[in-house]
Amino acid sequence: MKLVGDQRDFNKCQRKQYSKNTRTLPDLKFRLVRVYRKLVEVERGGKTWFVGAITDEERRTLDVPLSFLRPGRRYLAEIYADGPKANWLDNPLPVTITKRPVTSATRLRVVLAPGGGQAIRISPVK
């Protein structure tokens, strides 16, 4: 999964943290949802879920339901998103990392910059 621009564009700290949190796990399962020229992918490794979204050169906002999560459990979403004014053509560097609590009833508003994407790691709260 890439956010806006090339992976070389991440600063070293963000790239290292993202790579550490998204290693492929042996029991990885996935499902793809294609809607027009947008793509959202959901993968699971153990109890951790990974959500990725990409778009073409158009800015898009997606409403992503987290109904695949186990009902009645609380999770923490770590969100790697396109930063302010990011776009693939002339500003590929901005990346914003945030965390928020989520459940199976949550619908995430995913804002994609032109040519951008978003990666989300969802882990159960202990």
HUPEKA-V818900 format. One record per pair of residues at least 12 apart in sequence whose C-alpha atoms are under 10 Angstrom apart, sorted by the first residue. I is the first residue (numbers start at 1). GAP is how many residues later the second one is. D is the distance in whole Angstrom. If there is no record, write none. Layout:
{{I | GAP | D} {I | GAP | D}}
This chain:
{{1 | 21 | 10} {1 | 40 | 10} {1 | 50 | 10} {1 | 51 | 7} {1 | 52 | 8} {1 | 53 | 8} {1 | 116 | 8} {1 | 117 | 8} {1 | 118 | 7} {2 | 50 | 9} {2 | 51 | 9} {2 | 52 | 8} {2 | 78 | 10} {2 | 79 | 10} {2 | 80 | 10} {2 | 113 | 10} {2 | 114 | 8} {2 | 115 | 6} {2 | 116 | 8} {2 | 117 | 8} {3 | 49 | 9} {3 | 50 | 9} {3 | 51 | 8} {3 | 52 | 10} {3 | 77 | 8} {3 | 78 | 7} {3 | 79 | 6} {3 | 80 | 9} {3 | 83 | 10} {3 | 84 | 10} {3 | 85 | 9} {3 | 89 | 8} {3 | 90 | 9} {3 | 91 | 9} {3 | 92 | 8} {3 | 109 | 9} {3 | 110 | 9} {3 | 112 | 8} {3 | 113 | 5} {3 | 114 | 4} {3 | 115 | 6} {3 | 116 | 8} {4 | 50 | 9} {4 | 51 | 10} {4 | 77 | 9} {4 | 78 | 6} {4 | 79 | 9} {4 | 82 | 7} {4 | 83 | 6} {4 | 84 | 5} {4 | 85 | 9} {4 | 87 | 8} {4 | 88 | 5} {4 | 89 | 7} {4 | 90 | 8} {4 | 91 | 8} {4 | 108 | 9} {4 | 109 | 7} {4 | 110 | 8} {4 | 111 | 6} {4 | 112 | 4} {4 | 113 | 6} {4 | 114 | 9} {5 | 77 | 10} {5 | 81 | 9} {5 | 82 | 8} {5 | 83 | 5} {5 | 84 | 8} {5 | 85 | 9} {5 | 86 | 8} {5 | 87 | 5} {5 | 88 | 7} {5 | 89 | 10} {5 | 109 | 10} {5 | 110 | 8} {5 | 111 | 7} {5 | 112 | 9} {6 | 82 | 9} {6 | 86 | 8} {6 | 87 | 9} {7 | 85 | 10} {7 | 86 | 9} {8 | 85 | 9} {9 | 82 | 10} {9 | 83 | 7} {9 | 84 | 6} {9 | 85 | 9} {9 | 86 | 10} {10 | 82 | 9} {10 | 83 | 6} {10 | 84 | 8} {10 | 85 | 8} {11 | 82 | 8} {11 | 83 | 10} {11 | 84 | 9} {14 | 66 | 9} {14 | 81 | 8} {14 | 82 | 9} {14 | 83 | 8} {18 | 60 | 10} {18 | 61 | 10} {18 | 62 | 8} {18 | 79 | 10} {18 | 101 | 9} {18 | 102 | 10} {18 | 103 | 9} {21 | 27 | 10} {21 | 29 | 9} {21 | 57 | 9} {21 | 99 | 10} {21 | 100 | 7} {22 | 23 | 9} {22 | 26 | 10} {22 | 27 | 9} {22 | 28 | 8} {22 | 97 | 9} {22 | 98 | 9} {22 | 99 | 7} {23 | 22 | 9} {24 | 19 | 10} {24 | 20 | 9} {24 | 21 | 7} {25 | 18 | 10} {25 | 19 | 8} {25 | 20 | 5} {25 | 21 | 7} {25 | 23 | 10} {26 | 18 | 10} {26 | 19 | 7} {26 | 20 | 8} {27 | 16 | 10} {27 | 17 | 8} {27 | 18 | 6} {27 | 19 | 6} {27 | 20 | 10} {28 | 15 | 6} {28 | 16 | 5} {28 | 17 | 5} {28 | 18 | 7} {28 | 20 | 10} {28 | 21 | 9} {28 | 22 | 10} {29 | 13 | 8} {29 | 14 | 5} {29 | 15 | 5} {29 | 16 | 7} {29 | 17 | 9} {29 | 20 | 9} {29 | 21 | 10} {30 | 12 | 5} {30 | 13 | 4} {30 | 14 | 6} {30 | 15 | 9} {30 | 19 | 9} {30 | 20 | 9} {30 | 21 | 10} {31 | 12 | 7} {31 | 13 | 9} {31 | 20 | 10} {32 | 20 | 10} {33 | 20 | 10} {35 | 27 | 10} {36 | 19 | 10} {37 | 17 | 9} {37 | 18 | 7} {37 | 19 | 7} {37 | 20 | 10} {37 | 21 | 9} {38 | 15 | 7} {38 | 16 | 6} {38 | 17 | 5} {38 | 18 | 7} {38 | 20 | 10} {38 | 22 | 8} {38 | 23 | 10} {38 | 24 | 9} {38 | 74 | 10} {38 | 79 | 10} {39 | 13 | 8} {39 | 14 | 6} {39 | 15 | 6} {39 | 16 | 7} {39 | 17 | 9} {39 | 23 | 10} {39 | 78 | 9} {40 | 12 | 6} {40 | 13 | 4} {40 | 14 | 7} {40 | 15 | 9} {40 | 22 | 9} {40 | 24 | 8} {40 | 77 | 9} {40 | 78 | 9} {40 | 79 | 10} {41 | 12 | 6} {41 | 13 | 9} {41 | 78 | 9} {42 | 24 | 10} {42 | 26 | 9} {42 | 77 | 10} {42 | 78 | 9} {42 | 79 | 10} {43 | 78 | 10} {44 | 77 | 10} {44 | 78 | 9} {46 | 77 | 10} {47 | 22 | 10} {47 | 23 | 10} {47 | 75 | 9} {47 | 76 | 7} {47 | 77 | 7} {48 | 21 | 10} {48 | 27 | 9} {48 | 28 | 10} {48 | 29 | 10} {48 | 73 | 7} {48 | 74 | 6} {48 | 75 | 5} {48 | 76 | 7} {49 | 19 | 9} {49 | 20 | 8} {49 | 26 | 10} {49 | 28 | 9} {49 | 71 | 8} {49 | 72 | 6} {49 | 73 | 5} {49 | 74 | 7} {49 | 75 | 9} {50 | 27 | 9} {50 | 28 | 10} {50 | 29 | 10} {50 | 69 | 7} {50 | 70 | 6} {50 | 71 | 5} {50 | 72 | 6} {50 | 73 | 9} {51 | 13 | 9} {51 | 15 | 10} {51 | 26 | 10} {51 | 28 | 9} {51 | 67 | 8} {51 | 68 | 6} {51 | 69 | 5} {51 | 70 | 7} {51 | 71 | 8} {52 | 27 | 10} {52 | 28 | 9} {52 | 58 | 10} {52 | 65 | 7} {52 | 66 | 6} {52 | 67 | 4} {52 | 68 | 6} {52 | 69 | 9} {53 | 28 | 10} {53 | 57 | 8} {53 | 58 | 9} {53 | 59 | 8} {53 | 63 | 8} {53 | 64 | 5} {53 | 65 | 5} {53 | 66 | 7} {53 | 67 | 9} {54 | 57 | 10} {54 | 58 | 7} {54 | 59 | 9} {54 | 60 | 9} {54 | 61 | 7} {54 | 62 | 6} {54 | 63 | 4} {54 | 64 | 7} {54 | 65 | 9} {55 | 57 | 7} {55 | 58 | 8} {55 | 59 | 7} {55 | 60 | 6} {55 | 61 | 6} {55 | 62 | 6} {55 | 63 | 9} {56 | 32 | 9} {56 | 56 | 9} {56 | 57 | 9} {56 | 58 | 6} {56 | 59 | 5} {56 | 60 | 7} {56 | 61 | 9} {57 | 30 | 8} {57 | 31 | 8} {57 | 32 | 9} {57 | 55 | 10} {57 | 56 | 8} {57 | 57 | 4} {57 | 58 | 4} {57 | 59 | 8} {58 | 29 | 9} {58 | 54 | 8} {58 | 55 | 7} {58 | 56 | 5} {58 | 57 | 7} {58 | 58 | 9} {59 | 27 | 10} {59 | 28 | 9} {59 | 52 | 8} {59 | 53 | 6} {59 | 54 | 5} {59 | 55 | 4} {59 | 56 | 7} {59 | 57 | 8} {59 | 58 | 10} {60 | 50 | 8} {60 | 51 | 6} {60 | 52 | 5} {60 | 53 | 7} {60 | 54 | 8} {60 | 55 | 10} {60 | 56 | 9} {60 | 57 | 10} {61 | 48 | 7} {61 | 49 | 6} {61 | 50 | 4} {61 | 51 | 6} {61 | 52 | 9} {62 | 45 | 10} {62 | 46 | 8} {62 | 47 | 6} {62 | 48 | 5} {62 | 49 | 6} {62 | 50 | 8} {63 | 43 | 10} {63 | 44 | 6} {63 | 45 | 6} {63 | 46 | 5} {63 | 47 | 6} {63 | 48 | 9} {64 | 42 | 8} {64 | 43 | 5} {64 | 44 | 5} {64 | 45 | 6} {64 | 46 | 7} {65 | 38 | 10} {65 | 39 | 8} {65 | 40 | 7} {65 | 41 | 6} {65 | 42 | 4} {65 | 43 | 6} {65 | 44 | 9} {66 | 36 | 8} {66 | 37 | 7} {66 | 38 | 5} {66 | 39 | 6} {66 | 40 | 6} {66 | 41 | 6} {66 | 42 | 7} {66 | 56 | 10} {67 | 36 | 8} {67 | 37 | 5} {67 | 38 | 6} {67 | 39 | 8} {67 | 40 | 8} {68 | 35 | 10} {68 | 36 | 7} {68 | 37 | 9} {69 | 33 | 9} {69 | 34 | 7} {69 | 35 | 5} {69 | 36 | 9} {69 | 37 | 9} {69 | 53 | 9} {69 | 54 | 10} {69 | 55 | 9} {70 | 33 | 8} {70 | 34 | 6} {70 | 35 | 10} {70 | 54 | 10} {71 | 32 | 7} {71 | 33 | 5} {71 | 34 | 8} {72 | 31 | 7} {72 | 32 | 8} {72 | 33 | 9} {73 | 29 | 9} {73 | 30 | 6} {73 | 31 | 8} {73 | 51 | 7} {73 | 52 | 8} {73 | 53 | 10} {74 | 27 | 7} {74 | 28 | 6} {74 | 29 | 5} {74 | 30 | 8} {74 | 48 | 10} {74 | 49 | 9} {74 | 50 | 6} {74 | 51 | 6} {74 | 52 | 8} {75 | 25 | 9} {75 | 26 | 6} {75 | 27 | 5} {75 | 28 | 6} {75 | 29 | 9} {75 | 46 | 10} {75 | 47 | 6} {75 | 48 | 5} {75 | 49 | 4} {75 | 50 | 5} {75 | 51 | 9} {76 | 23 | 7} {76 | 24 | 6} {76 | 25 | 5} {76 | 26 | 6} {76 | 27 | 8} {76 | 44 | 10} {76 | 45 | 8} {76 | 46 | 6} {76 | 47 | 5} {76 | 48 | 6} {76 | 49 | 6} {76 | 50 | 10} {77 | 21 | 8} {77 | 22 | 5} {77 | 23 | 5} {77 | 24 | 6} {77 | 25 | 6} {77 | 26 | 9} {77 | 31 | 10} {77 | 42 | 10} {77 | 43 | 6} {77 | 44 | 6} {77 | 45 | 4} {77 | 46 | 7} {77 | 47 | 9} {77 | 48 | 10} {78 | 19 | 7} {78 | 20 | 6} {78 | 21 | 4} {78 | 22 | 7} {78 | 23 | 9} {78 | 41 | 8} {78 | 42 | 6} {78 | 43 | 5} {78 | 44 | 6} {78 | 45 | 8} {79 | 17 | 8} {79 | 18 | 6} {79 | 19 | 5} {79 | 20 | 6} {79 | 21 | 8} {79 | 31 | 10} {79 | 39 | 7} {79 | 40 | 6} {79 | 41 | 4} {79 | 42 | 7} {79 | 43 | 9} {80 | 15 | 7} {80 | 16 | 6} {80 | 17 | 5} {80 | 18 | 7} {80 | 19 | 9} {80 | 37 | 9} {80 | 38 | 6} {80 | 39 | 5} {80 | 40 | 6} {80 | 41 | 9} {81 | 13 | 9} {81 | 14 | 6} {81 | 15 | 5} {81 | 16 | 6} {81 | 17 | 8} {81 | 29 | 8} {81 | 30 | 8} {81 | 31 | 8} {81 | 32 | 9} {81 | 35 | 9} {81 | 36 | 7} {81 | 37 | 5} {81 | 38 | 7} {81 | 39 | 8} {82 | 12 | 6} {82 | 13 | 5} {82 | 14 | 6} {82 | 15 | 9} {82 | 28 | 10} {82 | 29 | 8} {82 | 30 | 7} {82 | 31 | 6} {82 | 32 | 9} {82 | 33 | 10} {82 | 34 | 7} {82 | 35 | 7} {82 | 36 | 7} {82 | 37 | 9} {83 | 12 | 4} {83 | 13 | 5} {83 | 14 | 9} {83 | 28 | 10} {83 | 29 | 9} {83 | 30 | 8} {83 | 33 | 10} {84 | 12 | 8} {84 | 29 | 9} {85 | 28 | 8} {85 | 29 | 10} {86 | 26 | 9} {86 | 27 | 6} {86 | 28 | 8} {86 | 29 | 9} {86 | 30 | 8} {87 | 25 | 9} {87 | 26 | 6} {87 | 27 | 5} {87 | 28 | 6} {87 | 29 | 7} {88 | 25 | 8} {88 | 26 | 6} {88 | 27 | 5} {88 | 28 | 7} {89 | 25 | 8} {89 | 26 | 8} {92 | 21 | 9} {92 | 22 | 10} {92 | 23 | 9} {92 | 24 | 8} {95 | 23 | 9} {96 | 22 | 10} {97 | 22 | 10} {97 | 23 | 10} {98 | 22 | 10} {99 | 21 | 9} {99 | 22 | 9} {99 | 23 | 10} {100 | 22 | 10} {101 | 21 | 9} {101 | 22 | 10} {101 | 23 | 10} {101 | 24 | 9} {102 | 20 | 8} {102 | 21 | 9} {102 | 22 | 9} {102 | 23 | 10} {103 | 19 | 10} {103 | 21 | 9}}
